[in-house]
Amino acid sequence: MKKTGVLLIQLGTPDSPSVSDVRSYLSEFLNDPRVIDLPYLLRKILVNGVIVPFRAPKSAKVYKELWTLGNGESPLLTHSRQLKEQLQAQFEGENVTFELAMRYKNPSLDVVLERMRLANYDRIVILPLFPQFASASSGSAIEKAMNIIRKWWVIPEIKVISQFYDNNGYIDSVVDNAKKFDFTNYDHILFSYHGLPERQVDKVYEGSDLCQDQPCELEINDRNKFCYKATCYATTRLIAERLGLKESEYTVCFQSRLDKKWLTPFSDKVVEDWGKKGAKNLLVFSPAFVADCLETLIEIGDEYQEIFEEFGGEKVQLVPSSNTHPLFVQGLKQLIQKELS
């Protein structure tokens, strides 16, 4: 049996909610050219001269709140570590070892991959924990891992799972979490995905074609199968179908934007609009995040709650992420077994 290492990669988290650690995390994250895809000098000036100095102190306060919710640790790190442990248990007795690394900060890809190099695996499976491919998440994680591995003298067999938006275990875990809520108690349902600049989804297409020229809201085809917007809508359709939701009952939207040229509609504006319409209760899914984190627990759970109340609403209810749901664990197990067969 081949000796196999499976590398799970999450986005990352500051080492602590201190301003210095948050500043270090944001600097590493936002200086990634796949995240802010601007010319080098412009990106450096914008990130290091404007965004990080002003954002770090504010973000540190938010991370302190997040650490409180996570019992003194980043929930993203806690859930990801537990997921790794549960997947390892699924392969008990097999010659498969799981490792967890963060694209930004710790446990770092450099340290974890050095440990994997020394383990002398016959093959390595790289699995970024982002269901929908995006250059700024999956693409960056895969690129960093491959840049490290390409310097090894001995390179084993490498397999990469670049997305799993239609994996049954992943979809079923979201559906099962949603079934804990009575949909008749909610005026509307939101599927809120992390936002991306429109130019980044446009880069998926060749020539003069743009994302807006494709039927991304309606179908997955050979041209848009790696378009983040298309796979977000596809994920939503799969979840909605299993829950028996009509299109009129939900809205796909995008959160965490930096400017107006990002994917629309914006989640915070959708929340605001439903408050203005007189809605009292909203149910919000966040399927792009397989582990609860700042974007789900704080941005949706707290900030959107405040927006909704400001415009007359009462409750924004977050559907928990997949985290370590048994169906999600089984879904990832099947994905990995397929690569090993």
Secondary structure, DSSP 4 states (H G I P E B T S, - for coil): ---EEEEEEEEE--SSSSHHHHHHHHHHHHT-TTTS-S-HHHHHHHIIIIIHHHHHHHHHHHHHHHHHHTTSS-HHHHHHHHHHHHHHHHTTTSSEEEEEEEEESSSBHHHHHHHHHHHT-SEEEEEES-SS--IIIIIHHHHHHHHHHTT-SS--EEEE----TT-HHHHHHHHHHHTTS-GGG-SEEEEEEE--BHHHHHTTS-TT--GGGS-TTT---TTTTT-HHHHHHHHHHHHHHHHT--GGGEEEEEE--SSTTBSSSBHHHHHHHHHHTT--EEEEE-TT-SS--IIIIIIIIIIIHHHHHHTT--EEEEPPP-TT-HHHHHHHHHHHHHHH-
